[in-house]
Amino acid sequence: MTLTESAPEVRPAAVRPPAPARRLPSARTALVAGSAYLIAFVFLFPYLVMLLTALRPQEELREATYLPQTFAWSNFANFWTGGLAQNLGVTLQVAAGSTLLVLLVALPAAYYTARHEFRGRTAFMVLVLITQMFQPTAMLVGIYREFYQFGLVDSVWSLILVNGGFNLAFAVWILHAYFSSIPRELEEAAFIDGNGRFGALLRVTLPLAMPGVVTALIFTFIAAWNEFVVALTLTTTPSNQPLTVALNSFIGQYQVDWQNLFAGSVIATIPVIILFALIERKVVGGLTAGSIK
Amino acid sequence: MTTLATTPAGPQARARRAGPRPRRRDGLRPWLYLLPAAAVLLPLLGYPIYMLGLLSVFDYRQAQVSGGEPTTFVGFGNYATLLGDQRFWSVLGQTVAFAAALVVATLAVGATLAVVLSRAGRVPRLLLSLAAMAAWAAPAMTGSTVWMFLFDADLGLVNQVLGIEGFNWFYDRWVAFGVVGATVVWHSFPFVMVTLYAGIQAVPASVIEAAALDGASAWQSFWKVLVPILRPLITIVVIQSIIWDFKIFTQIYVMTNGGGIAGQNSVLNVYAYQTAFGSSEYGLGSAIGMVMTLILLAVTLLYIRALHRRGESL
């Protein structure tokens, strides 16, 4: 914008095409900007409340001051001493484990379906798409029964497997889209240059598909980190529960331990927001299965 | 943001022209690559569904689990029980109505904000995107607890601001649904907003300008120009929202303490969970789960058809 405005001083005005008549009246612009600020504030407000409550001492909960009068960092200290650190560890194991599982399994499938035409390819992709819509909640009895049979109830492994399984579809789809977007000529050139098939894949295709790989990994990580109902059903020992389930136990029938709940919630929320900020733009394309054209 | 619209699609089209090379003999080679995925999907999705279907035709309760009573085959007995149960129908109706309201609300909020986003300046746009992202990424669990706190009868900010003492927002069925619904919309509007925003960005500015020159108001150009152009995208967003809002569990379970007073805020998922794991009626719970799965499958098939219509190659 500034360029267009300063340009006439440098060049003869006649040469410049007339500025596009697209400028909105300033009152409307201000209104739009104002409402955008207001809406953003309203949507961020719950997080502000979460953070401030986590920093309030117990006695101050009933007083309606905007900022805590004394900052109680002890609520965060309680997180580490009160055993929740162990639950954070479980969450990390589940998220990392299922991400690794998805990576190992989705990469070959996505690569092959993107590169080769074969009988059953469409069927496979449709099947993957259907599983993306499946949800563990409706199938809980079946899932519980299965892990019960294999003696994996109340273990980190069951959570890793379930989260990996239910997030596989999205990873396959987004990786498939990325692999399809890389011209096969590039890979073939590398192959002819003396790299093996695998070498060409490793040195040329995979680096080019990296943004897709990172997106799929972070998305899986976040989904597994946030998962609630499967963990609620499959884990019973408090120290085996991931953070989301452990935090739920702060909510009693008659009383809620708000400060400690929110201190834990802040810790459970911040990492995923940061991770999500890295991939947000790419996720949308994957969620609509490449439907934005 | 425009990269969003073109990243997967643009180069993909180029690759398609080159086309995957047709292979003369497929042999077993494809399955070498697909086997790991199949090895995860089958036991983790296929087997639980099989188990769910199997248990749903058995009388399977706590007594059978502990081995006190033999497991008996009851055919469609559990389904018959469900269909004859007034409560099942009321929960089903509630689920559909709640999901429908959520889809409408999410779409209204998401679409409005997508338009605001496309007109706002750099700084407000960034801030709004950040707010949306924070709501999108957060665990449903922690989001639910904050909203619960905001509407808490004694400590909640909402009661303080409105100046009402001790009003319990979770006491009345529909008020409670309203609060939970607001939380769900807060979680799910960002997807709609960001997707539609990307769609709007892809519409050439000249089209909107032409409409404005012809004297269309902003309202008219939204309904008469943008919506028809974006219709395929909107279809997909609507179906995705239906699927998401139908699956709601965490917000209701956490905010209404497992389904509200006497289970008045139950939706199908919560009802299935409570039947199976609350009352140990595993067979009956499985039957509810099967009903839920079948409904979702039907919506998914609609989704695939909508994708197919867009010329999406599967």
Interface residues (C-beta under 8 A of the other chain):
Chain A: P20 A21 R22 L24 T29 V32 A33 S35 A36 Y37 I39 A40 F41 F43 L44 P46 Y47 V49 M50 T53 L61 R62 A64 L101 L104 V105 A106 P108 A109 Y111 Y112 T113 A114 R115 H116 E117 F118 R119 G120 R121 T122 F124 M125 V126 L127 V128 L129 I130 T131 M133 F134 Q135 T137 A138 M139 L140 V141 G142 I143 Y144 R145 E146 L161 V162 G164 G165 F166 L168 V172 I174 A177 Y178 S180 S181 I182 P183 R184 E185 P211 I222 W225 N226 F228 V229 L232 T233 T244 L247 N248 I251 Q253 V256 W258 L261 F262 S265 A268 T269 V272 I273 L275 F276 A277 E280 R281 K282 V284 G285 G286 L287 T288 A289 G290 S291 I292 K293
Chain B: M1 T3 L4 A5 T7 P8 A9 G10 P11 Q12 R14 A15 R16 A18 G19 P20 R21 P22 R23 D26 R29 P30 L32 Y33 L34 P36 A37 A39 V40 L41 P43 L44 L45 Y47 P48 I49 Y50 M51 L52 L55 L113 V116 L117 R119 A120 G121 V123 P124 R125 L127 L128 S129 L130 A131 A132 M133 A134 A135 W136 A137 A138 P139 A140 M141 T142 G143 T145 V146 W147 M148 F149 L150 D152 D154 L155 L157 Q160 W186 F191 V194 T195 A198 G199 A202 A205 E209 P232 L233 I236 V237 Q240 I243 K247 F249 T250 Y253 V254 N257 L268 N269 A272 Y273 A276 F277 Y282 G285 S286 I288 G289 M290 M292 T293 L296 L297 V299 T300 Y303 I304 L307 R310 E312 L314
